Amino acid sequence: MKTIKSVLAFVGLISLSALLVYAVQDAPSDDNLEKKIINDYNVYALNVPENLDFADEPLPLDNPDILERMDRELLVNTYWQSNALLMFKRANKYFPVIEPILERYGVPEDFKYLAVIESGLQNVTSPAGAKGFWQIMKATGRENGLEINTNVDERYNLELATQVACKYLLKARERFGSWTLAAASYNAGMAGVSRRLKDQGVDSYYDLLLGEETGRYLFRIVALKEILNNPDRYGFNFRYKDLYSNIPTFKVEVDTAVTDFVDFADRFGINYKILKLHNPWLREKHLNNKSQKLYYIEIPQEGYYSIP
């Protein structure tokens, strides 16, 4: 028995030795390793542009604290390449919806980047229960006229949610006299920003001592603005055809209940899944509509989906 164990141990030792020899032979030499290091992918320290602004309000980059915080967000968002590429792709699809609404309300176009950092331009739900591209809380949505219940949640309607965000930002701008503070209040609340300004005896976002999330908030917005407007400068390469496109739709007016959206979708040559993709605010397979409210349901134009 001992002889068998000894033979097996010897064979195992030979196998291990062979594996080690193979690994050593396969490992790069010093020259090869140098060649592997010097390749097309490189990580660089970034030059923070001298003149950055949010809604035409300049960042005080001569302040070393502000410079470091801006540098951090540019680095984090530049080298989180997969996320940044997705932002390029989604922005091409959704900015054309957001931009005209901001313009109509007189809100600076830079606020479209607020939606980018809030949700990544997706209909997501936060741990606190905020929903949609603009991460609107239930109370805020209802205060601004959105219908929110188990059957319909208009926080998921991008056009209506953008309008609510505009109304909030205009109120905040009037209160603080600054678009920068209005943006910060979108994260921390108007009362929270007011309290911190008063407690610390300052009147600028950049002079406030804030928690981690709100302290990074404006810098993240500006970083995404800078990167999305200058892809070449930050090493992003793509073709227009790589970006996502907004599929043209037409609106169908509905002022009655809908008993089954599967049948409703079929009448327009699409399936339920596609109906929900374009109308995520419809939360159930039916529409109650006891008040006979007028809804606008978006239907993709013919030819954009292949339905068996």
C-alpha angles and dihedrals in degrees: 000000000000090000092055091049090049092051092048091049090049092049090048090051091051090049092049091048091050090050092050092048090050091048092050092047091049094048116100119258120233090267094047092047090054089052091050091052094049101062141120095287117076135163116221137187106245130233108232106224112249094230117046125155143173116219089343091306106123124228112237094236092166085076105089093215091054091046093052093048091049091047090053094055093045090052095045094048096040094052095041083081101168092053093046092050089052089052090054090050097046094042090061089055102042109026091075087061095045102040100064091048092052089049093049091054095043094245115144115259090237088079090076085076089058088065088051094058094038097057112353084248092294135117096253134157122227124218087254092055100257110147144199135017091313096041095232120185118229095248093049091048094050092045087057097048104266120143109232122177139111092282101044130018111180092188083084091056102095096204095048093041091051089053090053091049089052092052091051094047093049090053091048092049090052091050099046103026090226134089089209092059089042088057092047090051090056085068103033101026128249093267092050094051092045091051094050093047090051095043093049097039096232135116104206133078089224092059095050124103102222140171121268098268100044091036090060096036103092093038090054090052092050092045092054090045091052095045097044091050095047110037095157093053091056098041102256117146124189142132125238089250089060091065125088119253131213109242113229114248140180125218124242116202115227122182099161136062118283112214098193127014091193089067091038091055092046090058088063096045096255135101131244093261093057091045089055093046089061096036107036090158088075098089101182138039090257138042118230099193096169090165093054090236117179111249129183113219116195118227121188116241116258118276101031096097129042107224119182 
